[in-house]
């Protein structure tokens, strides 16, 4: 499982990365939506993105979510926020976010969500593979 953390709070991001690596999760981190898009262009092995909703300057989390889902529709995205907002949560889920968690997030809860998101991605990939095999067999 390859995870990308996108958060402009460096201390928070680095702490999450350390905790994930302790749990043997392959995790990377960037500080903005723009950096996330660049990272994803160069690293097509990413399975799940954990994306902060509010980031200073540049692209916010909702705009980054839209871009990620447009370019990588099967990539699962978990939204994180320190500011509870029903409207933002609703918008994120409508745009295809897998789930929405509040900061500070319990690392074990986050890990369970990451595993669920990863399983969902793998199930979708397997279905697409099977459909492709059926289409090829019918030719």
C-alpha positions, 0 to 999 in steps of 0.5 A: 500500500502506497500512501501520499499525505498532502498537508501544509502543516509540516509537523503534522505531516512529518509525524504522520509519516513517521507513524506510518513508517513505524507500521511498515506503510510506504508513505510519502508527503507533500505540502500542497495540492500542486505538489500532490499533482506533480507527485502523482504524475511521477509516481503512478504506484500511489494507492491512497491520498490523505488530503488536508481540506484547508491549505494556505496559498494555492490550491485548497483540498477540494480543488485538489480532490477535483484534479486528482479524481479527474486525472486518477479516477480510481485513486482513493482520497481520504479528506482530513480537516481540523475545521468541522464543516458539513458543507465541505464534507458533503462537497468532498464526498460528492466529488468522490472522496472515500471518507472524511476524518477530523484532526487530530486523527487517531493513527489506528483509525486512519490506518483502518480507513487507509486499508479500507480505501486500498481494498476498494481500489484493488476491488475496482482494479480487479473488476476492470481487469475482468471486464477487459478479459471478457471483452478480449475473449469475445473478440 
